[in-house]
Amino acid sequence: MNFIENLGIVPAYVCSGLLVGLLVGMTGVGGGSLMTPILVLIFGFHPTTAVGTDLLFAAATKTVGTTIHSAGKTVDWQIVRRLATGSVPATIICLLTIAHFGIASKTVTSLISLTLGVALIVSAIILLFKDVLIKQIARKFPDAGLNSPAWVTILVGFILGILVSLSSVGAGALGTVALIILYPRLPLVRIVGSDIAHAVPLTLLAGLGHWYLGSINFKLLESLLVGSVPGIIIGSYLARYSNDRVLKLCLGAILAVVGTKMLVK
């Protein structure tokens, strides 16, 4: 234990990383939806520190996912470029706004908490009712996405850039659903691969911006990665034997409760 502590590894953070890694591996739910609220509500980290650290955490883990998807040729790089065209300037605008008001200012803290709470609740709704929402949209707008202009995808990227920069939540659940609607003829595996690939430059840029602003806890990041890497591997294996529907219902309910907690805290 002393050896681990001398390395700067905190067992409680490792366990949190392991838990989030397991759930991400089993359900595919974005780590930011789970990790950031844990850091804020359970461990008491400042929202900016939680978001900034989680962004680099996401960049590291999703780089691995992108490598796998790229090797399997399940990334549509045109979609990634369109999303990044919107998300990169949005991220820069958000970082400049945070720098203007001050990383620890009440304005920034309140904005991050509000964005995080709303993003969690929206993610919960999508997680619980994704199939129903997509079917309803397809029924009312049967031609939706068949001839979507590039600027619509760029706009989605811009919105994701704002959400992720301020809350580290949104690139997974929200981005995937948006792409399913915009590109209904694209195989789901390519949508997921494209969304993960886009999340790498987005979270990396936002994370480096938070690093420059001084809101990254690298000891925390190290402990989280130590737990999450084996967690994702184990979770991916257990996913074959788990009840995906039950897990997502439980996670959706948890995200809704946590999101509400963030809004009223």
N, C-alpha and C positions, 0 to 999 in steps of 0.2 A: 504493500500500500504506500509506504514511504517513497519507494522508487517511482511509482506512478505519479504521486503528488510532486516529486522533484522534477518530473517531466512537464509539469503544468497541467496534467490530465485530471479533470474533476469527475469522479465516478457518477455523480448525479447528472451531469451534462452528457456523459457517455450513454447513460441509460435512456435519457431523453432522445438522443440521436438514434439509438437502437430502436426505440419504440416508433419514432417517426419513420425510420427506414423500413421497418416491418410493415407498417400500414401503407406506405407508398408502394412498396413492392407487391403487396396483396391487392391493393385497390386502384393504384395509379393516381390517387389524389395528390395534388401538388404539396410538396413539403412545406411551403410558405404558409399554407392554410392551417397547418398544424404547429409548426415550429415557432413562428413568431408569437402567437398567443400564449404558448407555453412559457416562452422567455419573459413575456411581459406580466402575465397573470400569476404564474407559479413561482418564478425565480426573481421577479421584481426588477428586471432590467428596464432601463429607460426605453421608450418606444423607438427612438432613433437608433439606439445601439442594437436593439433586437432586429429591426428591419435591415440595417446595414450589414450586420453579421450574417443574417439569413440570406441576403442577396449573394454574398460570396460563397456561402454554403451551397446555394442552389446552382451557382455557376460551376462549381467543382463537380457536383453530382451529375448535372445535366450534360456536362462535357462527355462523361462516360456514355450516357445514353445516346448522345449525338453520334459518337464514334461508332456505336453498334448499328444505329439506324443508317448511317452513311455507308457503312460496309455492306449493309443489306439493300442498298439503293432504295430506301424508303423515305427519302427526303426530297421534297420538291423545292429546289433552291430558288426558283422564281418567286414562289410564295414567301419564302424566308426573306428575300430581298425586299419585296413589297412591304411586309410587316416591319422590317428594320427601317425602311425609309420613313415610316411614321413614328416608330418607337424611339429611335435614336434622338431626334430633335426634341421629342416630348420629355425624354429622360434628362436631357441637358437643361431644358427649361425648368424642370422640377428641381434639379440640383442647384441651379442658380437662384431659384426662389428660396430654397432652404438656406443657402449661404447668405442671402440678403437679410433674412430675418434672424439667422443664428440657429445653429444646430440644436441648442438646448432651450430655445425660446418657447414661451407658452403658446405662441401662435403655431409654430411648427409641431410641437407636441400634440396640440389639440387637433391639428389638421391630419396628422398621421393616425391618431387614435380614431378619428371619425372615418377616414378612408379605410382603415383596417376593419372597423366594425361593419361598414357597408359592404366591403368586398367579401367578408366572411359570410354575411347573410345571403348575398347574391350567389356566392359559390355553393352554399347549402341548398338553396332553391334549385339551382342547376343540377347539383348532384342527385337530389331527390326526384326531380321531375324532368330530367334531360330528355328522355325518350318522348314523353308527352309533349313537351315544348317543341321539339323538332317536328313531330308529326303534325301538330296544329299549324305551325308555320308553313310546312309543306302543303297542307290542305288548303290554307287560305291563299298562299302565294305559290302555286305549282311551278311557276317559272323562276322562282327565287334562286339566284346563284348561277343560273345557266349561262347568263351573259353579263356577269358582274364586272364592271369596269375596275381597272387597277386601283383607282383612287379610293374605292370602298375598302379594299384590303389595307391600304395605307392608313385610312382613318381608323380602322380597327387597331392597327399597330400603334397609332398615336394614343388611343384610349388605354391600351394595355401598358404603354410606356408610363403613363401617368399613374395608373393603379399600382404597377409593380414598383416604381421608384418610391412611392409614398407608403406602400404597405407590404411589399414583397409577395402579394397575393394577386392572382388573376391570370398569369401566363398559362396555367394548366387548364383548369375547368372552363374559364371564360373564353380563352383563346381557342380551345378545341371545338366548343360549340359554335363559335363564330365561323370557324373554317368549315365545319360540316354544313352550315347554312349557305356559305358563299361558294363552296365547291362540292355540291352534292354527288357529283359523279366520280369524285376522287376516292380511292380505297381508304378505309379508315386508318390503316396502318401508315399510309403516307401523310395523312392529316396529323396523326399523333407524332410521327417523325419530324414533320415540318415544324410543328408547334414546339417540340423540344429543342430543335436546332435553333429556332429563333430566340428561345429563352436564354441561350448561352451568351450571345453578345449583349442582350438586354440586361440580364442580371449582372454580367461582368462589368459593363459600363456603369450601371447604377451602383454596384458594389464598390468599384474603384472611386466613384464620386463620393460615396459615404466615407471611404477610407481617407480621402483627401480632407474631408470635413471633420475627421476625427471621431467617427461613430462606429468603428469596428473594434471588437474585442477578439483579438487573435487567439488568446488562450481558450476562450469559449469556442471559437470556430474549430480549433484543433480537437477539442474534446468531442464536439458534435460529429465531426467527420470520422473519428475513431469508432463511434457507435453506429453511425448511419451506413457505412459501407458494408459491413457484414449484415446489418439489418435488412438492407435492400436485397442482398443476395438470398438470405433466408426467406424473406417475405415473398420474393418472386417464386421460390420453390413451393412455399405453402399455398400460394394462390391457386395451384392446381387442385387443392383439396378443400378450399374454403368456400363458403356460401357468399358469393360476390354481392348478391342483392342485400342480404342481411347486414353485411359489413358496411355497405354504402348507406343504407338507411340509418344505421347507428352513427356513422361519421357525419352524415347530413344533419342529424339532430344535434350532435355535439357542436358542429360549426355554427348552427343557428343560435344555440345558447351562448357560445363564446362570443359571437359577433354582437349579440344584444348586450352582453356583459361589457364589451369594449365601448359601446355607445353610451352606457349609463354609468360607467365607473367614475 
